[in-house]
Amino acid sequence: MQIPIPLDLKLFLPYDRTMKDELFHEGQKIWLQLPEGQQRPAIYVGEGENATFFGGPPLVYIVLADTREGVEVELDRIVARND
């Protein structure tokens, strides 16, 4: 007989996914922050591969507005755009 062991899956996740999902939604206009302090307009697509499992930062997929190129970037490099 197996006894079910209750597991809190949050113990295995490096960050709370529901919190991140509230920051941006698919199709939202955003700015990509560049290292030189400049910004590029982009569109938020969704969450990226879970690099945080291996100690990396949370990643997201975006589409750059000027080139229509899809890229995966660190979550902290994007901010909401109001235009």
C-alpha positions as CSV (number, residue, x, y, z in Angstrom):
1,M,0.0,0.0,0.0
2,Q,1.4,3.4,-1.0
3,I,0.8,6.3,1.2
4,P,0.4,9.6,-0.7
5,I,2.9,12.2,0.4
6,P,1.6,15.7,0.0
7,L,4.2,17.8,-1.8
8,D,4.1,21.6,-2.1
9,L,5.4,22.1,-5.6
10,K,6.3,25.6,-4.8
11,L,9.3,24.2,-2.9
12,F,10.7,23.0,-6.2
13,L,10.1,26.3,-8.2
14,P,12.7,29.1,-7.9
15,Y,10.0,31.8,-8.3
16,D,6.2,32.1,-8.2
17,R,4.9,31.7,-11.8
18,T,1.6,33.3,-11.0
19,M,3.3,36.5,-9.9
20,K,5.3,36.7,-13.2
21,D,2.1,36.0,-15.2
22,E,0.5,39.1,-13.7
23,L,3.3,41.4,-14.9
24,F,2.8,40.9,-18.7
25,H,0.2,39.3,-21.0
26,E,0.5,38.0,-24.5
27,G,0.5,40.7,-27.1
28,Q,1.4,43.5,-24.6
29,K,3.6,46.3,-25.9
30,I,6.9,46.4,-24.0
31,W,10.3,48.0,-24.0
32,L,13.4,45.9,-24.2
33,Q,16.1,47.5,-22.1
34,L,19.5,47.4,-23.9
35,P,22.9,47.4,-22.1
36,E,23.7,50.8,-23.4
37,G,20.7,52.3,-21.7
38,Q,18.6,52.5,-24.9
39,Q,15.3,50.8,-25.4
40,R,13.7,48.9,-28.3
41,P,10.0,48.5,-28.8
42,A,8.8,44.9,-28.6
43,I,5.7,42.7,-28.0
44,Y,5.5,40.2,-25.2
45,V,4.8,36.6,-26.3
46,G,5.2,34.5,-23.2
47,E,7.4,32.8,-20.7
48,G,10.7,31.3,-21.9
49,E,12.5,28.1,-21.0
50,N,12.9,27.7,-17.2
51,A,16.5,28.6,-16.8
52,T,15.8,29.4,-13.1
53,F,15.7,25.6,-12.5
54,F,19.5,25.6,-13.1
55,G,20.1,28.9,-11.3
56,G,19.6,31.3,-14.1
57,P,17.2,34.2,-14.4
58,P,13.6,33.9,-15.6
59,L,13.3,34.2,-19.3
60,V,10.6,35.4,-21.7
61,Y,9.9,35.4,-25.4
62,I,9.4,38.7,-27.2
63,V,9.1,39.9,-30.8
64,L,11.1,43.0,-31.6
65,A,8.7,45.5,-33.2
66,D,11.2,46.9,-35.8
67,T,12.6,43.7,-37.2
68,R,9.8,41.2,-36.2
69,E,12.5,38.9,-34.9
70,G,11.6,36.6,-32.0
71,V,14.1,36.5,-29.2
72,E,14.4,35.0,-25.6
73,V,15.5,37.6,-23.0
74,E,15.8,37.9,-19.3
75,L,12.5,39.0,-17.6
76,D,14.2,41.9,-15.9
77,R,15.2,43.4,-19.2
78,I,11.6,44.3,-20.2
79,V,9.2,47.0,-19.0
80,A,5.6,47.8,-19.9
81,R,5.1,50.4,-22.7
82,N,2.3,52.9,-22.6
83,D,1.6,54.1,-26.1
